[in-house]
Amino acid sequence: MLRHGIFCTLVLMLAGCGGVPLAPVTARVTLDGKPLAQAVVRFVGEGFEPPLTHAPSGIADSDGVVRPRYQDDQVGIPPGNYKVAVILNAEDPLNDFARIGPNLLPARYADPTTSGLAVTVPPTGGELPTLELKSTPK
């Protein structure tokens, strides 16, 4: 009985902690120096203990600016180091609101381990370095 009570207390304490601290950030994503509107940018955390339960992500606006979210209703991402993946799906000709076609970017950018893109999010948030993509390798 005592073990059950301790377990329940621990669960309630963890549930009431308010979750992961988030830093509001923006990042600009470009392809060959031009804003990459509608690109999906995913931030994959490195070295988080415990590991993050979500991969923060966001969609670039018409100026290529991304305002990532940790979860749907949580603006910002946990401070720390991230590898970054970027995709840009082709528009679906049958649906004006969907981008579910093939990825239009070089394949290396779709995988955070091969993209060559990384950022460090400070606890205070702010503007991250521009994510500069190239249509052809150097």
C-alpha positions, 0 to 999 in steps of 0.5 A: 500500500505504501509503495502504491501511495509513493508511486501515485504521489510521484506521478502527480508531482511529475504531471503538475510540473508544467512540462518542458520549459520552452524558448520562443524562437524564429528561424529563416529558411532559404534555398539558394538565398531565397525564402523557402515558403511552405517548407516544413522544418523539424528540430531533432533534439540532441543530448536531452535527458530525458529525451524529448517526447516531441520533435518541435516543428513549424512551417515557413511563411511567405518570407521563409520565417519559421516559428516552431512549436513543441506541440500544437498549442505550445509555441517555442521549443526547449532550449538545447542543441538540435539537428534540423530536417527540412522538406518541401512537398509539392502541392496536391493538384486536387486539393488547394490546401494540401502539400502531400506530393513528393519532396522538392528539395535535395533528399539530404535535407529530409534527414537531420543526420545528413542535412548538415543543419544544426542550431542551438536554442538559448534559454531566452529564445530569439532569432536563430541563424538562417537555415541556408539550403542549396539546390546543388552540393558545393 
